[in-house]
Amino acid sequence: MPDLDLSIDVALLAAAVIDVPSESHHEGHLADLVERALEGCGHLQLVRHGNTLVARTTAGKGERVLIGGHLDTVPGAGNLPHRLEGDRLYGLGACDMKGGLAIALSLAATVTNPVRDVTYVFYECEEVASQFNGLQHIVDREPALLDATLAILMEPSNAGIEAGCQGTLRAEIRLAGVRAHSARAWMGVNAIHAAGEVLSRLKNYAPRNPVVDGLTYREGLSAVGIQGGIAGNVIPDECVVTVNYRFAPDRTLAQAKAHVEEVFDGFDVVFVDEADAARPGLDKAAAAAFVAALGVDPQPKFGWTDVARFTALGTPALNFGPGDPSIAHQRDEWVSVAQLRSCHERLFAWLTTQA
Ligand SMILES: [Zn+2]
């Protein structure tokens, strides 16, 4: 594979980056190419941890912004190499997020004297379990490397700004009964029947739409699984309903859990999985200034993203990248060349124009 030329047109660079396969856990080759390309940039200080690269300008500007993107993609689906059809650049990871990655790489190489210092982070294993996440490894091992007044993740956001993210937790509502032969049902207590009350509380549940820092979030409390039954002739003594609560960032994890316990008052509730929400942080000066400079209306982020890792560090963070997030991970994913160019132009201007 030839070296990456980071100085070429950003759409051509995106196509070249798509054509370097980098499924999660297999980012080594792409990381090598990125490292080699950035090594030639005298204005960047480069650190590598595993297959994660951090490249920083150190011009002493008094303000530092972090621009990040993951190197990995979900597994291939016969969608390599890239192909261009009109405005659409197709290929594995085109939307999530090699388009955004190409923009960040191009900026890293070409903005040699930014008006604000920049830390670029190109990291491994975003698409897999958190324990492998390259960004989290830096948080755990060398968090000072991520110091910034604002973090911009170039995840697909349709070239708009998506701020904050909702939290998520999963809980099992465990129902107990008494096992019996179904021919003598009156001898037992049916745990599956007991789930009826759980489901009716979910059906009658009115989700909140709270406004946080000016953005309207939409919550949801949903059954995502149900398990029960032993045999065709047995009254079951156990049934488990798994529920997923997606909560807005005005609630802490503890408050979200208390809310779920309150909804299912009287039932046995066991939490099995959780991730905190992230406030949009648009009240913080650096984030507000970025939003104003780009002149776009920020939108709330409903899914969970690595933005939350920055919020946990006290750094306001947002998503700003090309590509429609609703087609991420699809076999036919694509990124709009016009969006690629406009995101690139706007960030380039923001990094090179004195406010
Ligand atoms: Zn992504």
Boltz pocket constraint, residues with backbone or C-beta under 6 A from the ligand:
constraints:
  - pocket:
      binder: B
      contacts: [[A, 70], [A, 96], [A, 97], [A, 126], [A, 155], [A, 156]]
      max_distance: 6.0
